[in-house]
């Protein structure tokens, strides 16, 4: 049976009081928070399954560093999956973040329009950013491509840039593509990529404010390819791409208190066998895309001065 998706899980009421859904408050949080972390489904699932000790390390870090966690509507659809229901561990993770004072935002991708409208008064300008981002992100075989192929009006507006004065283009585009989501597509990550690249052009958004937390190499490749294809002179603020191993190294370098065992547990959650990362060691001249070792060996490399620099 094909996987079906719903925009609102049947048990949404169990997280409703723990997530922010009002756009006016979301805009305020976006502009005032130190960093914005967009979670993809894979990383969210892994972190939800951590033991309380390791989960608390992440949550305390988010709280102390002024991080707001953004869960896009499409990622919520993936988390609810075929049962159209969020499992207890996901609910508990969201509640724990909220209880600790970490803002958890349920972010409809079309809210990007509302945030940009705070800085740009012209719909022409706001819609141009969507046109550019979709052109960069869509691939020949993707849910976005198939959606636009089957909707001539939406194609002409989004890809060809016609009727650029429309104020509801973001809502129509994101709602339509979410409605066509299919099992095992990369739509959640592609929509995150579109959103963060548009948001990176906002005046005053500093390098590193926008972060994507993903353990999906395909997703990070999609986001990275858009960054590489963008003319450096026209590029927005820099976006940080974190895998869980890279994030553990980042926290270690920021002197977050955590034991070697805790670091191992964080890195190994949801994985079997060796951990493969992209990185560079003191003896390398370029990034090695397939550094493979046990989670313990990787943690020891992280703790060793100049042992390894994890790229992803």
C-alpha positions in Angstrom: 0.0 0.0 0.0 1.3 3.4 -0.9 2.2 5.8 1.9 -0.2 8.7 2.3 0.4 11.9 4.2 -1.6 14.4 6.1 -0.7 18.0 6.9 -2.1 17.7 10.4 -1.5 14.5 12.5 -4.6 13.0 14.1 -3.0 13.6 17.5 -1.8 17.1 16.8 -3.6 18.2 20.0 -0.9 16.4 22.0 1.8 18.9 20.8 -0.4 21.9 20.1 0.5 23.7 23.4 4.2 22.9 22.9 4.7 24.5 19.4 4.3 28.0 18.1 2.0 28.2 15.1 1.0 31.9 15.0 2.9 33.8 12.2 3.1 37.0 14.2 5.0 35.3 17.0 7.0 33.2 14.6 8.3 36.4 12.9 9.2 37.8 16.3 11.1 34.7 17.3 12.9 34.4 13.9 14.3 37.9 14.0 15.2 37.9 17.7 16.7 34.5 18.2 20.4 33.9 18.0 20.2 30.9 15.6 17.4 29.0 13.8 17.8 25.2 13.5 15.7 23.5 10.8 15.4 19.8 11.6 15.0 17.2 8.9 13.0 14.0 9.6 16.0 11.7 9.9 17.9 13.8 12.5 14.7 14.5 14.4 13.9 10.8 14.6 17.4 9.9 15.8 17.4 12.6 18.5 14.0 11.7 19.7 15.2 8.2 20.3 18.2 9.2 22.4 18.4 8.4 26.1 17.4 11.2 28.4 21.0 12.0 29.3 22.0 12.6 25.7 18.8 14.3 24.8 19.3 16.8 27.7 22.8 17.7 26.3 21.2 18.8 23.0 18.2 20.6 24.7 20.5 22.4 27.2 22.7 23.5 24.3 19.7 24.8 22.3 18.5 26.7 25.4 21.8 28.2 26.4 22.8 29.3 22.9 19.4 31.0 22.1 18.4 28.5 19.4 14.9 28.2 18.0 14.0 24.8 16.5 11.9 25.0 13.3 10.0 21.9 12.1 8.5 22.5 8.7 5.0 21.4 7.8 6.4 18.8 5.3 8.8 17.4 7.9 5.8 17.0 10.3 4.0 15.1 7.5 6.9 12.8 7.2 7.1 12.2 11.0 3.4 11.4 11.1 3.8 9.1 8.1 1.4 6.4 7.1 -0.4 6.3 10.4 -1.0 10.0 10.3 0.0 10.1 13.9 3.1 11.3 15.9 4.6 8.6 18.0 5.1 9.2 21.8 8.9 9.7 21.5 8.4 12.6 19.0 5.8 14.2 21.3 8.1 13.8 24.3 11.1 15.4 22.5 9.0 18.4 21.5 7.6 18.7 25.0 11.1 18.5 26.6 12.4 21.3 24.4 9.4 23.4 25.2 9.6 22.7 28.9 13.3 23.8 28.8 12.4 27.1 27.2 13.5 26.2 23.7 11.1 27.8 21.1 9.7 25.0 18.9 8.2 26.4 15.7 5.8 24.6 13.4 6.8 26.3 10.2 4.5 26.3 7.2 6.9 26.8 4.4 4.7 29.6 3.0 5.4 31.6 6.2 8.6 32.5 4.3 6.5 35.1 2.4 5.3 36.7 5.7 8.9 37.0 7.0 10.2 38.5 3.8 7.3 41.0 3.8 8.7 42.5 6.9 11.7 43.7 4.9 10.5 43.9 1.3 7.4 45.9 0.4 7.2 44.7 -3.2 5.6 41.3 -4.0 7.6 41.3 -7.2 10.8 41.2 -5.2 9.6 38.6 -2.8 8.3 36.3 -5.5 11.6 36.6 -7.5 13.3 34.9 -4.5 10.9 32.0 -4.8 11.4 31.7 -8.5 15.2 31.7 -8.2 15.2 29.2 -5.3 12.9 26.7 -7.0 14.8 26.8 -10.2 18.0 26.0 -8.2 16.5 23.2 -6.1 14.2 21.3 -8.4 15.7 18.3 -10.2 14.5 16.5 -13.3 12.9 13.7 -11.3 11.3 15.1 -8.2 7.9 15.9 -6.6 8.4 19.6 -7.3 9.2 18.9 -11.0 6.2 16.7 -11.4 3.9 19.1 -9.7 5.0 22.0 -11.9 4.7 19.9 -15.0 1.1 19.1 -14.2 0.1 22.7 -13.3 0.8 25.1 -16.2 -0.3 28.2 -14.3 1.9 27.4 -11.4 4.8 26.7 -13.7 4.4 30.0 -15.5 4.3 31.9 -12.2 7.0 30.1 -10.3 9.5 29.1 -13.0 8.9 31.7 -15.7 8.2 34.5 -13.2 4.9 35.6 -14.7 2.3 37.4 -12.6 5.0 38.3 -10.1 2.7 40.7 -8.2 0.6 37.8 -6.7 0.5 37.9 -2.9 -0.5 34.3 -2.5 2.1 32.6 -4.7 4.1 31.1 -1.8 1.0 29.6 -0.3 -0.3 28.1 -3.5 3.1 26.7 -4.5 4.0 25.1 -1.1 0.4 23.8 -0.5 0.3 22.2 -3.9 3.7 20.4 -3.7 3.0 19.2 -0.2 -0.3 17.7 -1.5 1.7 15.7 -4.0 4.3 14.3 -1.5 5.3 10.7 -2.2 7.0 8.0 -0.2 10.8 8.2 -0.3 10.9 11.5 -2.1 13.2 14.2 -0.8 10.4 16.9 -0.7 10.9 17.7 3.0 14.6 18.5 2.5 14.0 20.3 -0.8 11.5 22.6 0.8 13.8 23.3 3.7 16.5 24.1 1.1 14.2 26.6 -0.7 13.2 28.3 2.6 16.6 28.7 4.1 18.1 30.0 0.9 15.3 32.6 0.5 15.7 33.6 4.2 19.4 33.9 3.9 18.8 37.0 1.7 17.0 39.0 4.5 18.9 42.1 5.5 20.5 41.6 8.9 20.6 37.8 8.9 24.1 37.1 9.9 26.3 34.2 8.6 25.5 31.1 10.6 22.1 32.2 11.9 20.4 29.7 9.6 21.3 26.0 10.3 20.0 22.8 8.9 20.4 19.6 11.0 20.3 16.6 8.7 21.9 13.1 8.6 20.7 12.6 5.1 23.7 12.9 2.7 21.3 13.3 -0.3 19.6 16.2 1.4 22.9 18.0 2.3 24.1 17.4 -1.3 20.9 19.2 -2.5 21.4 22.2 -0.3 25.2 22.4 -1.0 24.6 22.2 -4.7 22.4 25.3 -4.6 25.0 27.1 -2.6 27.7 26.2 -5.1 25.6 27.2 -8.1 24.9 30.7 -6.7 27.1 33.5 -7.9 29.2 34.5 -4.9 28.5 38.1 -5.5 24.8 37.5 -5.2 24.9 34.9 -2.3 23.0 35.5 0.9 24.3 34.8 4.4 26.1 31.6 4.9 24.1 28.6 6.0 25.5 25.9 8.4 24.8 22.3 7.5 25.1 20.0 10.5 25.2 16.2 10.6 25.0 14.7 14.1 28.7 13.9 14.1 29.6 17.4 12.9 27.3 18.9 15.6 28.8 16.7 18.3 32.3 18.0 17.3 30.9 21.6 17.3 29.6 21.2 20.8 32.9 19.7 22.0 34.8 22.6 20.5 32.5 25.0 22.3 33.3 23.2 25.6 29.9 21.7 26.2 30.2 19.3 29.2 29.7 15.8 28.0 31.5 12.5 28.6 33.1 10.4 25.9 30.4 7.8 26.3 27.7 10.5 25.9 29.4 11.6 22.6 29.5 8.0 21.4 25.8 7.5 22.2 24.9 10.8 20.4 26.8 9.8 17.3 25.8 6.1 17.1 22.1 6.6 17.7 20.2 5.1 14.8 23.3 3.6 13.1 24.8 0.2 12.9 28.4 -0.7 12.1 31.0 1.9 11.3 30.3 5.6 11.1 31.1 7.2 7.7 31.8 10.9 7.6 33.2 13.5 5.2 36.2 15.1 6.8 39.9 15.9 6.8 42.7 14.8 9.1 46.1 16.3 9.8 47.6 14.1 7.1 45.1 14.9 4.3 45.4 17.5 1.6 41.7 17.4 0.7 38.4 16.3 2.2 38.0 12.5 2.2 34.3 11.7 1.6 34.5 8.2 3.1 36.3 8.3 6.4 34.9 5.2 8.1 35.5 4.1 11.7 33.7 3.0 14.8 31.8 5.6 16.8 34.3 5.3 19.6 37.3 5.8 17.2 35.5 8.8 15.8 34.9 10.4 19.2 38.5 9.8 20.1 39.5 11.6 16.9 37.2 14.5 17.8 38.7 14.7 21.3 42.3 14.6 19.9 43.8 18.0 19.0 43.8 18.3 15.2 42.5 14.7 15.0 39.8 15.4 12.5 37.7 18.1 11.1 34.2 16.8 10.2 32.7 18.5 7.1 29.6 16.3 7.2 
